[in-house]
Amino acid sequence: MMVLERHFTGAVFRPGRPGYDEHRLGWQRAFDPRPAVIAAAATEADVRTAVLAARDQELPLAVQATGHGMVVPADGALLLRTTALAGIEIDPHRRVARVGPGAIWADVNRAAARYGLAGLAGRCGTVGVTGYTVGGGQSWLSRTFGFAADSVVSADVVTADGTAVTATARQHPDLFWALRGGGGNFGIVTSLEFRLYPVARVWCGMSLYPLENAAATLAAYRDWAPGEPDAMNTAVLLIRPPSPGRRVLAIRAFHHGDDGRAILAPLLDAAGPPLVDAFGVRPFPSASDATNGPQVPPMALRQEIEMFRTLPGEVLDAVVEAGAADSPLAFVELRHWGGAMARPGPDAGPAGHRDAPFSVMAVGPQPVAEPALDRLTGRLRPHATGGSFLTLQMDRTKTRTAFTDHNYARLRAVKRAWDPGNFFHLGHNIPPN
């Protein structure tokens, strides 16, 4: 590892040495990775050094900022930690943020809010900005402004041969296109620039209702959602929150505007009197936690997502039964998409399945929830499109389901051009051949 020893300025951790166990683990504890060496980057130049060191030693390379999106363990690899590269610059005049690969959404939200601006943040504030965004990025504001990837302006990237390039609509446009939804297949992003939006406050929250009203509320949601205004972003869940401590029905709403109760009236009527009414106007930095619930500590989770063009009764019945009072699942969520996501610009990247208006996502702790998740997905799949969102897909054997056939073929062509040897393969891999 002479390249690391001579040129890497950050800390290096080897098996059996102090710091190794602390740095090898990510947020997702379904995996127990055992990398050959861990390199914690202190500078952008360290990223290039790590790529060259991995190539020199013929080691696989894995990249991790927070570890939320881990889908394969970095066993025997050089694990590059980018957590310390968390710089954030806000340009309020251009309405643009520039962030390092270790930045998390909670910090970007606070920095942008000083100027009355907001990015298309992930619903969990501890998620890394870069991995989320290059994977597409579905925000509580995505029906209003589109995928997070749609707002990318430029990316500084270290490619598979260790070259540093800047990708924009004019510079390396093929790479720029692929980075807006194709994940980490094409290089390591060392700096990402993306548009911000004038959103200082939103009406939002997660209100709770009796579980017995779930079937009626889901049916009302199916009927109401096609007319949902773009300014409103919603989901209906069956969940067991810390309080009241039993399984309940939940409605999540995130409205870019004033009080949204009149818009939600059909859902609220079906849900009945609330157990907890948590809707209200909040500053954007606190809105995500209010809508998503408190931050969850690292744990081993399995997550399944299926997408739908229509919602037959069999799908709604499956959701209700999966979220029953004795369910081991953390939650089952029915969410409506569409809006600005379904109206991409002519230069949009490969993010998402923009034509599928609904998804059902279920999450549960491993291994307790495995049988329940298997039963639910078995019932849903006959009615589903077969598509998924890359950042919500945990099964790397289903990476292709995150893209249309046309976009997947184009992504493979970009992969052949920028990483013909498939150096970047530890993750949601798009092979060059």
C-alpha positions as CSV (number, residue, x, y, z in Angstrom):
1,M,0.0,0.0,0.0
2,M,2.8,2.4,-0.8
3,V,0.5,4.8,-2.6
4,L,-1.5,5.2,0.6
5,E,1.5,5.4,2.9
6,R,3.2,8.1,0.8
7,H,0.3,10.3,-0.4
8,F,-2.8,9.8,1.7
9,T,-3.2,12.6,4.3
10,G,-6.2,11.1,6.2
11,A,-6.2,8.3,8.7
12,V,-5.8,4.7,7.6
13,F,-7.3,1.8,9.7
14,R,-6.3,-1.8,9.3
15,P,-7.9,-4.9,10.8
16,G,-7.1,-5.4,14.4
17,R,-6.0,-1.8,14.9
18,P,-7.8,0.9,16.9
19,G,-10.6,2.6,14.9
20,Y,-11.1,-0.2,12.4
21,D,-14.4,-1.5,13.8
22,E,-15.7,2.0,14.3
23,H,-15.1,3.1,10.7
24,R,-16.0,-0.1,8.9
25,L,-19.6,0.0,10.0
26,G,-22.3,2.1,8.3
27,W,-25.8,3.0,9.4
28,Q,-27.3,-0.1,7.7
29,R,-26.3,-2.9,10.0
30,A,-27.7,-5.7,7.9
31,F,-24.1,-6.1,6.8
32,D,-20.9,-6.8,8.8
33,P,-18.2,-5.6,6.4
34,R,-14.6,-6.6,6.7
35,P,-12.6,-4.4,4.4
36,A,-8.9,-5.1,3.8
37,V,-8.1,-1.5,4.7
38,I,-10.1,1.7,5.5
39,A,-9.0,5.1,4.3
40,A,-10.7,8.1,5.8
41,A,-10.2,11.0,3.4
42,A,-9.2,14.3,4.8
43,T,-9.0,16.1,1.4
44,E,-10.4,15.8,-2.1
45,A,-6.9,14.8,-3.2
46,D,-7.2,11.8,-0.9
47,V,-10.1,10.5,-3.0
48,R,-7.8,10.2,-6.0
49,T,-5.1,8.7,-3.9
50,A,-7.5,6.0,-2.7
51,V,-8.5,5.1,-6.2
52,L,-4.9,4.8,-7.4
53,A,-4.0,2.8,-4.3
54,A,-6.9,0.3,-4.9
55,R,-5.9,-0.1,-8.5
56,D,-2.3,-0.5,-7.6
57,Q,-3.1,-3.3,-5.1
58,E,-5.9,-4.8,-7.3
59,L,-8.4,-4.3,-4.5
60,P,-12.1,-3.6,-4.9
61,L,-13.1,-0.1,-3.9
62,A,-16.1,0.8,-1.8
63,V,-17.2,4.3,-0.9
64,Q,-19.1,5.3,2.2
65,A,-20.2,8.6,3.8
66,T,-23.0,7.5,6.2
67,G,-23.7,3.9,5.1
68,H,-27.5,4.4,4.7
69,G,-27.4,3.1,1.2
70,M,-25.1,0.1,1.7
71,V,-26.3,-2.9,-0.3
72,V,-23.2,-5.1,-0.3
73,P,-20.4,-5.5,2.3
74,A,-17.0,-4.1,1.5
75,D,-15.3,-7.4,2.3
76,G,-11.7,-7.5,1.2
77,A,-11.9,-4.0,-0.3
78,L,-10.4,-0.7,0.2
79,L,-13.1,1.2,2.0
80,L,-12.9,4.9,1.4
81,R,-14.7,7.0,4.0
82,T,-15.7,10.4,2.8
83,T,-17.5,11.5,6.0
84,A,-15.0,14.3,6.9
85,L,-15.4,15.9,3.5
86,A,-18.6,17.7,4.6
87,G,-18.0,21.2,3.3
88,I,-21.1,23.2,2.4
89,E,-21.2,26.5,0.4
90,I,-24.5,28.4,-0.3
91,D,-24.7,30.9,-3.1
92,P,-27.9,32.8,-2.3
93,H,-27.7,34.9,-5.5
94,R,-27.5,31.9,-7.8
95,R,-29.7,29.8,-5.5
96,V,-27.1,27.0,-5.6
97,A,-25.5,24.8,-3.0
98,R,-22.1,23.2,-3.3
99,V,-21.3,20.3,-1.0
100,G,-18.6,17.8,-0.3
101,P,-19.3,14.0,-0.5
102,G,-19.6,13.7,3.3
103,A,-22.3,16.4,3.7
104,I,-25.6,15.3,5.2
105,W,-29.0,16.9,4.5
106,A,-29.6,18.2,8.1
107,D,-26.6,20.5,7.7
108,V,-27.5,21.6,4.2
109,N,-31.0,22.4,5.3
110,R,-29.8,24.6,8.1
111,A,-27.2,26.4,5.9
112,A,-29.7,27.1,3.1
113,A,-32.4,28.2,5.5
114,R,-30.4,31.3,6.5
115,Y,-31.3,32.6,3.1
116,G,-34.9,31.3,2.9
117,L,-33.8,28.5,0.6
118,A,-34.1,24.7,0.6
119,G,-32.8,21.7,-1.3
120,L,-34.7,18.6,-2.4
121,A,-33.6,16.9,0.8
122,G,-34.1,13.3,1.8
123,R,-36.7,12.6,4.4
124,C,-34.0,11.5,6.9
125,G,-31.7,14.3,7.8
126,T,-28.7,12.1,8.5
127,V,-28.6,10.7,4.9
128,G,-25.6,11.8,2.8
129,V,-26.4,14.3,0.2
130,T,-24.3,13.0,-2.7
131,G,-25.2,9.3,-2.6
132,Y,-28.8,10.2,-2.3
133,T,-28.7,12.7,-5.1
134,V,-26.8,10.7,-7.7
135,G,-29.2,7.8,-7.0
136,G,-32.1,10.0,-8.0
137,G,-33.3,11.4,-4.6
138,Q,-37.0,11.4,-3.7
139,S,-37.8,14.4,-1.5
140,W,-40.8,15.6,0.4
141,L,-40.7,18.4,-2.2
142,S,-40.3,16.1,-5.2
143,R,-43.9,16.4,-6.4
144,T,-43.3,20.2,-6.3
145,F,-39.8,20.5,-7.9
146,G,-38.8,17.0,-9.2
147,F,-36.1,14.5,-8.3
148,A,-33.1,15.8,-6.4
149,A,-31.0,14.6,-9.4
150,D,-33.0,16.8,-11.7
151,S,-31.6,19.9,-9.8
152,V,-27.9,19.0,-10.2
153,V,-25.8,21.7,-11.9
154,S,-22.4,20.2,-11.9
155,A,-20.2,17.5,-10.3
156,D,-16.5,17.1,-9.7
157,V,-15.7,13.5,-10.2
158,V,-12.7,11.2,-9.8
159,T,-13.0,8.6,-12.5
160,A,-12.0,4.9,-12.5
161,D,-8.5,5.7,-13.8
162,G,-7.9,8.4,-11.1
163,T,-8.6,11.4,-13.3
164,A,-10.4,14.4,-11.9
165,V,-13.0,15.9,-14.2
166,T,-15.9,18.3,-13.9
167,A,-19.2,17.1,-15.5
168,T,-21.8,19.6,-16.6
169,A,-24.4,19.9,-19.3
170,R,-21.6,21.2,-21.6
171,Q,-18.5,19.3,-20.2
172,H,-18.7,15.6,-20.5
173,P,-22.5,15.6,-21.0
174,D,-22.7,11.8,-21.1
175,L,-21.2,11.5,-17.7
176,F,-23.3,14.4,-16.4
177,W,-26.5,12.7,-17.6
178,A,-25.5,9.4,-16.0
179,L,-24.7,11.0,-12.6
180,R,-28.2,12.3,-12.3
181,G,-29.8,9.1,-11.2
182,G,-27.3,6.3,-12.2
183,G,-25.7,6.0,-8.8
184,G,-22.0,5.5,-8.0
185,N,-21.2,3.5,-11.1
186,F,-19.2,6.2,-13.0
187,G,-16.9,7.8,-10.5
188,I,-16.6,9.3,-7.0
189,V,-18.2,12.7,-6.7
190,T,-15.9,15.0,-4.7
191,S,-18.1,18.1,-5.0
192,L,-21.7,18.4,-6.1
193,E,-23.5,21.6,-7.1
194,F,-27.3,21.7,-7.2
195,R,-30.2,24.2,-7.3
196,L,-32.0,25.5,-4.2
197,Y,-35.6,26.7,-4.0
198,P,-37.3,29.6,-2.2
199,V,-38.9,27.5,0.6
200,A,-38.5,29.0,4.1
201,R,-41.5,27.4,5.8
202,V,-44.0,24.6,5.0
203,W,-47.2,23.2,6.4
204,C,-46.3,19.6,7.3
205,G,-46.4,16.8,9.9
206,M,-47.4,13.2,10.6
207,S,-50.8,12.9,12.3
208,L,-52.0,9.6,13.8
209,Y,-55.4,8.0,13.6
210,P,-57.1,4.8,14.8
211,L,-55.8,1.7,13.0
212,E,-59.4,0.4,12.3
213,N,-59.8,3.3,9.8
214,A,-56.9,2.2,7.7
215,A,-58.9,0.5,4.9
216,A,-61.3,3.4,4.4
217,T,-58.4,5.9,4.4
218,L,-56.3,4.0,1.9
219,A,-59.3,3.7,-0.4
220,A,-59.9,7.5,0.0
221,Y,-56.3,8.1,-0.8
222,R,-56.4,6.1,-4.0
223,D,-59.4,8.1,-5.2
224,W,-58.1,11.5,-4.0
225,A,-54.4,11.3,-5.1
226,P,-54.9,11.8,-8.9
227,G,-56.1,15.3,-8.2
228,E,-53.4,16.1,-5.6
229,P,-51.9,19.5,-6.3
230,D,-48.1,19.6,-7.0
231,A,-47.6,21.8,-3.9
232,M,-48.7,18.8,-1.7
233,N,-46.6,15.7,-1.0
234,T,-48.3,12.9,0.9
235,A,-48.1,9.3,2.2
236,V,-50.4,7.1,4.2
237,L,-48.8,4.6,6.6
238,L,-49.5,1.8,9.0
239,I,-46.9,2.3,11.7
240,R,-46.0,1.8,15.4
241,P,-44.5,5.1,16.6
242,P,-42.9,5.4,20.1
243,S,-46.0,7.3,21.2
244,P,-48.8,6.1,21.6
245,G,-46.8,2.8,21.5
246,R,-49.4,0.8,19.5
247,R,-49.9,0.4,15.8
248,V,-51.8,3.2,14.2
249,L,-52.7,4.8,10.9
250,A,-50.6,7.8,9.9
251,I,-51.0,10.5,7.3
252,R,-47.9,12.4,6.3
253,A,-48.2,15.7,4.5
254,F,-45.7,18.2,3.3
255,H,-47.3,21.3,1.7
256,H,-45.4,24.1,0.0
257,G,-48.0,26.7,1.1
258,D,-50.3,27.6,3.9
259,D,-52.6,25.3,5.8
260,G,-53.3,22.2,3.8
261,R,-56.2,20.8,5.7
262,A,-58.8,21.8,3.1
263,I,-56.8,19.9,0.4
264,L,-56.5,16.8,2.6
265,A,-60.2,16.9,3.7
266,P,-61.2,13.6,2.0
267,L,-58.4,11.8,3.8
268,L,-59.0,13.4,7.1
269,D,-62.7,12.6,6.9
270,A,-62.0,9.0,6.3
271,A,-59.3,8.8,9.0
272,G,-61.6,10.2,11.7
273,P,-60.7,12.1,14.8
274,P,-57.0,12.1,15.2
275,L,-55.1,10.4,18.1
276,V,-52.3,13.0,17.5
277,D,-52.7,16.0,15.4
278,A,-49.2,17.1,14.4
279,F,-49.8,19.2,11.3
280,G,-48.5,22.7,11.4
281,V,-46.4,25.4,9.8
282,R,-42.7,24.8,10.4
283,P,-39.3,26.1,9.3
284,F,-37.9,23.9,6.5
285,P,-35.0,22.5,8.6
286,S,-37.4,21.0,11.2
287,A,-40.1,20.0,8.8
288,S,-38.5,16.7,7.7
289,D,-38.3,15.3,11.3
290,A,-41.8,16.4,11.9
291,T,-43.0,14.6,8.9
292,N,-40.8,11.5,9.0
293,G,-40.6,11.1,12.7
294,P,-37.4,11.0,14.9
295,Q,-34.1,10.0,13.6
296,V,-33.6,6.2,13.7
297,P,-30.3,4.8,15.1
298,P,-28.2,2.4,13.1
299,M,-29.9,-1.0,12.8
300,A,-30.3,-4.0,10.5
301,L,-33.2,-3.4,8.2
302,R,-34.8,-4.9,5.2
303,Q,-36.7,-2.7,2.9
304,E,-39.0,-3.6,0.0
305,I,-40.6,-1.3,-2.6
306,E,-43.1,-2.0,-5.4
307,M,-44.5,0.5,-7.8
308,F,-48.0,0.7,-9.3
309,R,-50.0,2.5,-12.0
310,T,-53.3,1.6,-10.4
311,L,-54.3,0.3,-7.0
312,P,-56.7,-2.6,-7.1
313,G,-58.4,-3.7,-4.0
314,E,-56.0,-6.6,-3.6
315,V,-53.1,-4.2,-3.1
316,L,-54.9,-2.1,-0.5
317,D,-56.0,-5.3,1.3
318,A,-52.4,-6.5,1.4
319,V,-51.2,-3.2,2.9
320,V,-53.9,-3.3,5.6
321,E,-53.1,-6.9,6.5
322,A,-49.4,-6.4,6.5
323,G,-49.8,-3.4,8.9
324,A,-52.1,-5.2,11.3
325,A,-51.8,-4.7,15.0
326,D,-49.5,-7.6,15.6
327,S,-47.2,-6.9,12.5
328,P,-43.4,-7.1,13.0
329,L,-42.9,-4.4,10.3
330,A,-41.7,-1.0,11.3
331,F,-44.1,0.5,8.8
332,V,-46.0,-0.1,5.5
333,E,-46.3,3.1,3.4
334,L,-48.5,3.9,0.4
335,R,-47.2,7.0,-1.3
336,H,-48.3,9.1,-4.3
337,W,-45.7,10.4,-6.6
338,G,-46.1,12.2,-10.0
339,G,-46.3,16.0,-10.1
340,A,-43.1,17.6,-11.3
341,M,-41.4,14.2,-11.1
342,A,-43.5,13.1,-14.0
343,R,-42.7,16.1,-16.1
344,P,-38.9,16.0,-16.7
345,G,-37.1,18.5,-18.8
346,P,-35.6,17.4,-22.2
347,D,-32.1,17.0,-20.6
348,A,-33.3,15.0,-17.5
349,G,-31.1,12.2,-16.3
350,P,-32.0,8.5,-15.8
351,A,-33.6,8.9,-12.4
352,G,-36.7,7.0,-11.5
353,H,-39.8,5.5,-13.1
354,R,-41.6,8.8,-13.6
355,D,-44.8,7.3,-15.0
356,A,-45.7,5.2,-11.9
357,P,-47.8,7.3,-9.6
358,F,-47.8,5.0,-6.5
359,S,-45.5,3.0,-4.4
360,V,-45.8,0.6,-1.5
361,M,-42.8,0.5,0.7
362,A,-42.4,-1.8,3.7
363,V,-39.5,-1.8,6.2
364,G,-38.8,-4.2,9.0
365,P,-35.9,-5.3,11.3
366,Q,-33.9,-8.4,10.3
367,P,-34.5,-11.2,10.7
368,V,-37.8,-10.8,12.6
369,A,-39.7,-9.2,9.7
370,E,-38.5,-11.4,6.9
371,P,-41.6,-13.7,6.7
372,A,-44.0,-10.7,6.8
373,L,-42.1,-8.9,4.1
374,D,-42.0,-12.1,1.9
375,R,-45.8,-12.5,2.3
376,L,-46.5,-8.8,1.4
377,T,-44.2,-8.7,-1.7
378,G,-45.7,-12.0,-2.9
379,R,-49.2,-10.5,-2.8
380,L,-48.1,-7.1,-4.3
381,R,-46.0,-8.2,-7.3
382,P,-48.8,-9.6,-9.5
383,H,-50.2,-6.0,-9.6
384,A,-46.9,-4.0,-9.6
385,T,-45.0,-2.5,-12.5
386,G,-41.7,-4.3,-11.6
387,G,-40.0,-0.9,-11.3
388,S,-38.3,0.7,-8.3
389,F,-36.4,3.8,-7.2
390,L,-32.6,3.2,-6.9
391,T,-32.2,4.9,-3.5
392,L,-35.1,2.9,-2.0
393,Q,-34.1,-0.5,-3.5
394,M,-31.9,-2.6,-1.1
395,D,-31.6,-5.7,-3.3
396,R,-28.6,-5.2,-5.7
397,T,-29.9,-8.1,-7.9
398,K,-32.8,-5.7,-8.8
399,T,-30.7,-2.7,-9.7
400,R,-32.0,-2.8,-13.3
401,T,-35.6,-2.4,-12.0
402,A,-34.7,1.3,-11.1
403,F,-34.4,2.3,-14.8
404,T,-36.4,2.1,-18.0
405,D,-35.0,-0.2,-20.6
406,H,-33.9,2.7,-22.8
407,N,-32.1,4.5,-19.9
408,Y,-30.4,1.3,-18.7
409,A,-29.0,0.6,-22.1
410,R,-27.7,4.2,-22.3
411,L,-26.2,3.9,-18.8
412,R,-24.3,0.8,-19.9
413,A,-22.9,2.7,-22.8
414,V,-21.7,5.5,-20.5
415,K,-20.2,2.8,-18.2
416,R,-18.3,1.4,-21.1
417,A,-16.9,4.8,-21.9
418,W,-15.9,5.8,-18.3
419,D,-15.4,2.5,-16.4
420,P,-14.9,-0.3,-19.0
421,G,-13.3,-2.6,-16.4
422,N,-16.2,-2.1,-13.9
423,F,-13.9,-0.8,-11.2
424,F,-16.8,0.8,-9.4
425,H,-19.0,-2.3,-8.8
426,L,-19.5,-2.5,-5.0
427,G,-23.0,-1.1,-4.9
428,H,-25.9,-0.9,-7.3
429,N,-23.8,-2.0,-10.2
430,I,-24.5,-1.3,-13.8
431,P,-22.1,-3.6,-15.7
432,P,-20.5,-2.2,-18.9
433,N,-21.2,-5.4,-20.9
